[in-house]
Amino acid sequence: HCSQVQAVGSFGEPGSGERLAARLVTSFTESVTQRHMTELAAKSETLANSLNEEVKTLLAEGLSGAESGAIQTALEKLPRHRTSLSELSDRLSELGKSVSVDPVKTLRLIQIAQELSTDHWNITEGVHGLGRARFGVVILSNRIARWAGRFPNHPYLAPLIVDPSKDGAQLVYGLAKALTAKHLDKIRLQRKAQLWLDAPPDLPGQLYDADQIGWQDLSDEEKLACPPLLVFSDETALGRQGLSEFSSLLTSELPVKFVLLDSRNINEQSAEPALLAMAYQSAFVLSSSLAYPEQFASGLDQALAFAGPSLVHIHVPVPSEDGYSQAKTIERARLAVEARVHPLLTFDPSADGTYGLRLSLEGNPSLTSDWGELNPLE
């Protein structure tokens, strides 16, 4: 699943840092989210099995109310071959020893068990045998859409929408809300199933409370089981819309991961996306490079493990734009970091301590030295 999450042969120029970065991000997301969704599916399966066992227990308890002598008499009146429980129940009723079963509770347990089994099947298998998609994709950039957003042959085994208009932020917000609403239904169902199994004294009240839970009431583990929404953009889209347009998302708790594929060079002056996102102090921020895979993987792991929005800012050299050999993509990315054009950093707003202690520059080369004489444009 991880190796094929971005289909080979997709449109785009060879040696494109943009396409390589998108492949790494989606493959890593597939790996991380698949694990959380598998755990969610396993929990649904366990609860469904427990509910089915509870139904069998309820039916058995209905028969246990009849005395053994009455059951013996009823069995003697039955034919000498395998018969159904309904026939045994009829004979007991004739003897004045009716079988008592709570039809409302039994039916509700069966319905919930069936819904949980359906959820398990959708996540693990589904109609195509691949299970539910582990993430969704929104592309807000014309440049990225040229190779990743061609209908109907886009390269991802996931739902994809292209909207490079100025209303892209509103679209992302609406999709994220719908995604979390669907996930909330699954968590509510699991919690209600557990309540039916535990049978607390105030069961009706707790069932009502379970129906009222919102996204903010979920644990981090429950939130991480929701497939994230990957939003691909570039520096031109950022300049057109501005990061401020996404302020409502960056300050929310929604599982939106903004992936900014930035090909800017040292001659261009513009606002620094990572610093703008850090100002909100509510979203995880990663600034990384293709030339530093350890920092890239570690930071992306933290961004996906953060139960809320994240900004992933990656420098992606594009050969056709900057006029260099396709074989030098990684070298260009390395030079951009060494020359401080694109420094590496992570910012975790959930970390302990003050603002500065939540920021890490680990992974940057020569942290205590000056720029030196390096010219990344040579």
Order of alpha helices (4+ residues) and beta strands (2+ residues): alpha-alpha-alpha-alpha-beta-alpha-beta-alpha-alpha-alpha-beta-alpha-alpha-beta-alpha-beta-alpha-beta-alpha-alpha-beta-beta
